[in-house]
Amino acid sequence: MSTTALTFVAVTALALSLAALALGWVAHRRHQLVERRYAVLWGEGEADVSTVLAQQARRLATERARIDALRASLDGLSGDLAQTLQHVAVVRYDAFGDMGGQMSFSAAVIDDNGDGMVISSVHARGESRTYAKGIVGGGSDTVLTPEEQQALAAARDDSGTSRS
């Protein structure tokens, strides 16, 4: 063989070895990247993917059970909260023309279902009288005064205190 042919073979072999070295380095980098990405699956120790997935499935089942228990508890609390007397409104007024200062009042206290009571206190110069009337489903079996009706409407709307 001639020197030129040997040089050509040597250069080609050198180029092929450099290409193989570069490809090997790229493959090594990709392998490291894959190992880093899958390290999350294995966690602290060495385990196969199926073991890790089984552990995750057990954790998910536990969390689902906790969420279901919390949801049931929340539903129970929501039902209890609907029955609390939480809507309150007060209407102040002058019951008699000769007395000012709006010392008389009607207060409505109801729950989400419209059940509760209306309390009225009528003040005059020499005396004061207080009345309580039951409210069921947003209405009363006794006649409500206009101020009591106004307080009940304000409590249903959650508008709070008003004056007439």
C-alpha atoms as an extended CHARMM CRD file, in Angstrom:
* protein
*
       164  EXT
         1         1  MET       CA              0.0000000000        0.0000000000        0.0000000000  PROA      1               0.0000000000
         2         2  SER       CA              1.0460000000        3.4420000000       -0.6770000000  PROA      2               0.0000000000
         3         3  THR       CA              1.7020000000        6.1180000000        1.8720000000  PROA      3               0.0000000000
         4         4  THR       CA             -1.2540000000        8.1180000000        0.6410000000  PROA      4               0.0000000000
         5         5  ALA       CA             -3.5980000000        5.1900000000        1.1220000000  PROA      5               0.0000000000
         6         6  LEU       CA             -2.2460000000        4.5460000000        4.6220000000  PROA      6               0.0000000000
         7         7  THR       CA             -2.6090000000        8.2070000000        5.5190000000  PROA      7               0.0000000000
         8         8  PHE       CA             -6.1690000000        8.1680000000        4.2310000000  PROA      8               0.0000000000
         9         9  VAL       CA             -6.9690000000        5.0550000000        6.2750000000  PROA      9               0.0000000000
        10        10  ALA       CA             -5.3670000000        6.5970000000        9.3970000000  PROA      10              0.0000000000
        11        11  VAL       CA             -7.2570000000        9.8930000000        9.0120000000  PROA      11              0.0000000000
        12        12  THR       CA            -10.4970000000        8.0190000000        8.3800000000  PROA      12              0.0000000000
        13        13  ALA       CA             -9.8750000000        5.8360000000       11.4480000000  PROA      13              0.0000000000
        14        14  LEU       CA             -9.1040000000        8.9420000000       13.5040000000  PROA      14              0.0000000000
        15        15  ALA       CA            -12.2910000000       10.6770000000       12.2780000000  PROA      15              0.0000000000
        16        16  LEU       CA            -14.3710000000        7.5660000000       13.0040000000  PROA      16              0.0000000000
        17        17  SER       CA            -12.8660000000        7.2520000000       16.4900000000  PROA      17              0.0000000000
        18        18  LEU       CA            -13.5680000000       10.9590000000       17.2120000000  PROA      18              0.0000000000
        19        19  ALA       CA            -17.1400000000       10.5280000000       15.9460000000  PROA      19              0.0000000000
        20        20  ALA       CA            -17.5370000000        7.4220000000       18.1250000000  PROA      20              0.0000000000
        21        21  LEU       CA            -16.1210000000        9.3120000000       21.1050000000  PROA      21              0.0000000000
        22        22  ALA       CA            -18.5440000000       12.2170000000       20.5050000000  PROA      22              0.0000000000
        23        23  LEU       CA            -21.4880000000        9.8360000000       20.1410000000  PROA      23              0.0000000000
        24        24  GLY       CA            -20.4160000000        8.0270000000       23.3060000000  PROA      24              0.0000000000
        25        25  TRP       CA            -20.2340000000       11.3320000000       25.1970000000  PROA      25              0.0000000000
        26        26  VAL       CA            -23.7370000000       12.3590000000       23.9180000000  PROA      26              0.0000000000
        27        27  ALA       CA            -25.1170000000        8.9430000000       24.9020000000  PROA      27              0.0000000000
        28        28  HSD       CA            -23.5350000000        9.2880000000       28.3590000000  PROA      28              0.0000000000
        29        29  ARG       CA            -25.0960000000       12.7650000000       28.8510000000  PROA      29              0.0000000000
        30        30  ARG       CA            -28.5180000000       11.4980000000       27.7740000000  PROA      30              0.0000000000
        31        31  HSD       CA            -28.1970000000        8.5550000000       30.1300000000  PROA      31              0.0000000000
        32        32  GLN       CA            -27.4000000000       10.9120000000       33.0160000000  PROA      32              0.0000000000
        33        33  LEU       CA            -30.4240000000       13.0450000000       32.1110000000  PROA      33              0.0000000000
        34        34  VAL       CA            -32.6990000000       10.0020000000       32.0470000000  PROA      34              0.0000000000
        35        35  GLU       CA            -31.3030000000        8.8400000000       35.3890000000  PROA      35              0.0000000000
        36        36  ARG       CA            -31.9920000000       12.2710000000       36.9260000000  PROA      36              0.0000000000
        37        37  ARG       CA            -35.5510000000       12.3140000000       35.5770000000  PROA      37              0.0000000000
        38        38  TYR       CA            -36.3220000000        8.8170000000       36.8310000000  PROA      38              0.0000000000
        39        39  ALA       CA            -34.5980000000        9.3710000000       40.1720000000  PROA      39              0.0000000000
        40        40  VAL       CA            -37.8190000000       11.0760000000       41.2550000000  PROA      40              0.0000000000
        41        41  LEU       CA            -39.6610000000        7.7910000000       40.7860000000  PROA      41              0.0000000000
        42        42  TRP       CA            -37.2810000000        5.8020000000       42.9450000000  PROA      42              0.0000000000
        43        43  GLY       CA            -37.0960000000        8.2870000000       45.7780000000  PROA      43              0.0000000000
        44        44  GLU       CA            -34.4370000000        7.5670000000       48.3540000000  PROA      44              0.0000000000
        45        45  GLY       CA            -33.6920000000        3.9090000000       47.6460000000  PROA      45              0.0000000000
        46        46  GLU       CA            -33.2840000000        1.7000000000       44.6570000000  PROA      46              0.0000000000
        47        47  ALA       CA            -36.5600000000        0.2110000000       43.4310000000  PROA      47              0.0000000000
        48        48  ASP       CA            -38.1130000000       -0.6990000000       40.1680000000  PROA      48              0.0000000000
        49        49  VAL       CA            -40.7920000000        1.4370000000       38.5840000000  PROA      49              0.0000000000
        50        50  SER       CA            -43.6320000000       -0.9860000000       39.3540000000  PROA      50              0.0000000000
        51        51  THR       CA            -42.8120000000       -0.9220000000       43.0830000000  PROA      51              0.0000000000
        52        52  VAL       CA            -42.7020000000        2.8640000000       43.0890000000  PROA      52              0.0000000000
        53        53  LEU       CA            -45.9870000000        3.0760000000       41.1890000000  PROA      53              0.0000000000
        54        54  ALA       CA            -47.6190000000        0.6440000000       43.6190000000  PROA      54              0.0000000000
        55        55  GLN       CA            -46.4660000000        2.8140000000       46.5360000000  PROA      55              0.0000000000
        56        56  GLN       CA            -47.8670000000        5.9050000000       44.8260000000  PROA      56              0.0000000000
        57        57  ALA       CA            -51.1860000000        4.1270000000       44.1970000000  PROA      57              0.0000000000
        58        58  ARG       CA            -51.4080000000        3.2570000000       47.9150000000  PROA      58              0.0000000000
        59        59  ARG       CA            -50.6500000000        6.8740000000       48.8490000000  PROA      59              0.0000000000
        60        60  LEU       CA            -53.3100000000        8.1190000000       46.4340000000  PROA      60              0.0000000000
        61        61  ALA       CA            -55.8760000000        5.6960000000       47.8740000000  PROA      61              0.0000000000
        62        62  THR       CA            -55.0750000000        6.9440000000       51.3830000000  PROA      62              0.0000000000
        63        63  GLU       CA            -55.4300000000       10.5670000000       50.2770000000  PROA      63              0.0000000000
        64        64  ARG       CA            -58.7230000000        9.7980000000       48.5090000000  PROA      64              0.0000000000
        65        65  ALA       CA            -60.0590000000        8.2420000000       51.7070000000  PROA      65              0.0000000000
        66        66  ARG       CA            -58.9990000000       11.3320000000       53.6830000000  PROA      66              0.0000000000
        67        67  ILE       CA            -60.6410000000       13.6310000000       51.1380000000  PROA      67              0.0000000000
        68        68  ASP       CA            -63.8560000000       11.5960000000       51.2480000000  PROA      68              0.0000000000
        69        69  ALA       CA            -63.8800000000       11.7750000000       55.0530000000  PROA      69              0.0000000000
        70        70  LEU       CA            -63.3040000000       15.5370000000       54.9480000000  PROA      70              0.0000000000
        71        71  ARG       CA            -66.0690000000       15.9440000000       52.3640000000  PROA      71              0.0000000000
        72        72  ALA       CA            -68.5210000000       14.0020000000       54.5600000000  PROA      72              0.0000000000
        73        73  SER       CA            -67.5300000000       16.0980000000       57.5630000000  PROA      73              0.0000000000
        74        74  LEU       CA            -67.9570000000       19.3020000000       55.5630000000  PROA      74              0.0000000000
        75        75  ASP       CA            -71.4040000000       18.2070000000       54.3750000000  PROA      75              0.0000000000
        76        76  GLY       CA            -72.4200000000       17.5660000000       57.9810000000  PROA      76              0.0000000000
        77        77  LEU       CA            -71.1080000000       20.9480000000       59.0860000000  PROA      77              0.0000000000
        78        78  SER       CA            -72.9110000000       22.6820000000       56.2220000000  PROA      78              0.0000000000
        79        79  GLY       CA            -76.1740000000       21.0970000000       57.3370000000  PROA      79              0.0000000000
        80        80  ASP       CA            -75.5590000000       22.1720000000       60.9330000000  PROA      80              0.0000000000
        81        81  LEU       CA            -74.6120000000       25.6980000000       59.8590000000  PROA      81              0.0000000000
        82        82  ALA       CA            -77.8530000000       26.1070000000       57.9190000000  PROA      82              0.0000000000
        83        83  GLN       CA            -79.7560000000       25.5980000000       61.2000000000  PROA      83              0.0000000000
        84        84  THR       CA            -77.8470000000       28.2420000000       63.1720000000  PROA      84              0.0000000000
        85        85  LEU       CA            -79.4990000000       31.5710000000       63.8800000000  PROA      85              0.0000000000
        86        86  GLN       CA            -77.1270000000       33.6900000000       61.8470000000  PROA      86              0.0000000000
        87        87  HSD       CA            -79.2810000000       36.2140000000       60.0070000000  PROA      87              0.0000000000
        88        88  VAL       CA            -80.0320000000       39.1590000000       62.2830000000  PROA      88              0.0000000000
        89        89  ALA       CA            -81.6390000000       42.5260000000       61.6340000000  PROA      89              0.0000000000
        90        90  VAL       CA            -82.8600000000       45.3000000000       63.9140000000  PROA      90              0.0000000000
        91        91  VAL       CA            -85.3820000000       48.0330000000       63.1130000000  PROA      91              0.0000000000
        92        92  ARG       CA            -85.5410000000       50.9900000000       65.5070000000  PROA      92              0.0000000000
        93        93  TYR       CA            -88.5560000000       53.2730000000       65.5740000000  PROA      93              0.0000000000
        94        94  ASP       CA            -90.6550000000       55.6530000000       67.6250000000  PROA      94              0.0000000000
        95        95  ALA       CA            -93.6940000000       53.7070000000       68.8000000000  PROA      95              0.0000000000
        96        96  PHE       CA            -95.5130000000       56.8250000000       70.0160000000  PROA      96              0.0000000000
        97        97  GLY       CA            -95.4750000000       60.3260000000       68.5720000000  PROA      97              0.0000000000
        98        98  ASP       CA            -94.8640000000       62.0350000000       71.9180000000  PROA      98              0.0000000000
        99        99  MET       CA            -91.5790000000       60.2190000000       72.5560000000  PROA      99              0.0000000000
       100       100  GLY       CA            -88.4610000000       60.5420000000       70.4180000000  PROA      100             0.0000000000
       101       101  GLY       CA            -85.0850000000       58.8370000000       70.2520000000  PROA      101             0.0000000000
       102       102  GLN       CA            -86.2840000000       55.6710000000       68.5480000000  PROA      102             0.0000000000
       103       103  MET       CA            -86.2240000000       53.6890000000       71.7790000000  PROA      103             0.0000000000
       104       104  SER       CA            -88.5300000000       50.9390000000       70.4500000000  PROA      104             0.0000000000
       105       105  PHE       CA            -87.1320000000       48.1630000000       68.2710000000  PROA      105             0.0000000000
       106       106  SER       CA            -87.9410000000       44.9370000000       66.4590000000  PROA      106             0.0000000000
       107       107  ALA       CA            -85.1790000000       42.3590000000       65.9880000000  PROA      107             0.0000000000
       108       108  ALA       CA            -85.4300000000       39.3560000000       63.6990000000  PROA      108             0.0000000000
       109       109  VAL       CA            -83.1100000000       36.3800000000       64.1910000000  PROA      109             0.0000000000
       110       110  ILE       CA            -83.4770000000       33.5260000000       61.6670000000  PROA      110             0.0000000000
       111       111  ASP       CA            -81.5540000000       30.6280000000       60.1200000000  PROA      111             0.0000000000
       112       112  ASP       CA            -81.0730000000       29.7320000000       56.4320000000  PROA      112             0.0000000000
       113       113  ASN       CA            -84.4860000000       28.0260000000       56.3520000000  PROA      113             0.0000000000
       114       114  GLY       CA            -86.2640000000       31.1490000000       57.6330000000  PROA      114             0.0000000000
       115       115  ASP       CA            -86.8850000000       29.6490000000       61.0890000000  PROA      115             0.0000000000
       116       116  GLY       CA            -86.2860000000       31.7440000000       64.1940000000  PROA      116             0.0000000000
       117       117  MET       CA            -87.9810000000       34.6050000000       66.0460000000  PROA      117             0.0000000000
       118       118  VAL       CA            -88.8460000000       38.2650000000       66.0510000000  PROA      118             0.0000000000
       119       119  ILE       CA            -88.4400000000       40.1470000000       69.3180000000  PROA      119             0.0000000000
       120       120  SER       CA            -90.0540000000       43.5570000000       69.7040000000  PROA      120             0.0000000000
       121       121  SER       CA            -89.6910000000       45.9940000000       72.5430000000  PROA      121             0.0000000000
       122       122  VAL       CA            -92.0960000000       48.9370000000       72.6580000000  PROA      122             0.0000000000
       123       123  HSD       CA            -91.0660000000       51.8100000000       74.9220000000  PROA      123             0.0000000000
       124       124  ALA       CA            -93.4540000000       54.4180000000       76.2520000000  PROA      124             0.0000000000
       125       125  ARG       CA            -92.8480000000       57.1290000000       78.8350000000  PROA      125             0.0000000000
       126       126  GLY       CA            -93.9020000000       55.0940000000       81.8200000000  PROA      126             0.0000000000
       127       127  GLU       CA            -93.4590000000       51.5180000000       80.6910000000  PROA      127             0.0000000000
       128       128  SER       CA            -91.8350000000       49.1270000000       78.2760000000  PROA      128             0.0000000000
       129       129  ARG       CA            -93.2640000000       45.9280000000       76.8230000000  PROA      129             0.0000000000
       130       130  THR       CA            -91.4040000000       43.1220000000       75.0770000000  PROA      130             0.0000000000
       131       131  TYR       CA            -92.9330000000       40.5970000000       72.6760000000  PROA      131             0.0000000000
       132       132  ALA       CA            -91.5070000000       37.5070000000       70.9980000000  PROA      132             0.0000000000
       133       133  LYS       CA            -93.0610000000       35.8450000000       67.9450000000  PROA      133             0.0000000000
       134       134  GLY       CA            -91.9210000000       32.5800000000       66.3840000000  PROA      134             0.0000000000
       135       135  ILE       CA            -90.9600000000       32.4380000000       62.7240000000  PROA      135             0.0000000000
       136       136  VAL       CA            -91.2120000000       29.1950000000       60.7280000000  PROA      136             0.0000000000
       137       137  GLY       CA            -90.3200000000       29.0500000000       57.0470000000  PROA      137             0.0000000000
       138       138  GLY       CA            -90.0960000000       32.8390000000       56.8290000000  PROA      138             0.0000000000
       139       139  GLY       CA            -93.5800000000       33.4780000000       58.2060000000  PROA      139             0.0000000000
       140       140  SER       CA            -95.4300000000       33.6890000000       61.5040000000  PROA      140             0.0000000000
       141       141  ASP       CA            -98.7560000000       32.2870000000       62.6510000000  PROA      141             0.0000000000
       142       142  THR       CA            -99.3470000000       35.5890000000       64.4900000000  PROA      142             0.0000000000
       143       143  VAL       CA            -99.7450000000       38.9420000000       62.7880000000  PROA      143             0.0000000000
       144       144  LEU       CA            -96.4820000000       40.8550000000       62.4310000000  PROA      144             0.0000000000
       145       145  THR       CA            -96.3230000000       44.6230000000       62.7650000000  PROA      145             0.0000000000
       146       146  PRO       CA            -94.8730000000       46.6020000000       59.8500000000  PROA      146             0.0000000000
       147       147  GLU       CA            -91.6240000000       47.0810000000       61.8150000000  PROA      147             0.0000000000
       148       148  GLU       CA            -91.4150000000       43.3530000000       62.5300000000  PROA      148             0.0000000000
       149       149  GLN       CA            -92.0260000000       42.5900000000       58.8530000000  PROA      149             0.0000000000
       150       150  GLN       CA            -89.2920000000       45.0750000000       57.9290000000  PROA      150             0.0000000000
       151       151  ALA       CA            -86.8490000000       43.4520000000       60.3800000000  PROA      151             0.0000000000
       152       152  LEU       CA            -87.7010000000       39.9900000000       59.0440000000  PROA      152             0.0000000000
       153       153  ALA       CA            -87.1760000000       41.1200000000       55.4420000000  PROA      153             0.0000000000
       154       154  ALA       CA            -83.8500000000       42.7370000000       56.3610000000  PROA      154             0.0000000000
       155       155  ALA       CA            -82.7190000000       39.5420000000       58.1250000000  PROA      155             0.0000000000
       156       156  ARG       CA            -83.6130000000       37.4720000000       55.0340000000  PROA      156             0.0000000000
       157       157  ASP       CA            -81.5700000000       39.8750000000       52.8900000000  PROA      157             0.0000000000
       158       158  ASP       CA            -78.7450000000       40.0660000000       55.4720000000  PROA      158             0.0000000000
       159       159  SER       CA            -78.9160000000       43.8440000000       55.3000000000  PROA      159             0.0000000000
       160       160  GLY       CA            -78.5350000000       44.2430000000       59.0770000000  PROA      160             0.0000000000
       161       161  THR       CA            -79.8160000000       47.3050000000       60.9220000000  PROA      161             0.0000000000
       162       162  SER       CA            -82.3460000000       49.7100000000       59.5090000000  PROA      162             0.0000000000
       163       163  ARG       CA            -84.5460000000       52.5040000000       60.7750000000  PROA      163             0.0000000000
       164       164  SER       CA            -88.0770000000       53.4800000000       59.9440000000  PROA      164             0.0000000000
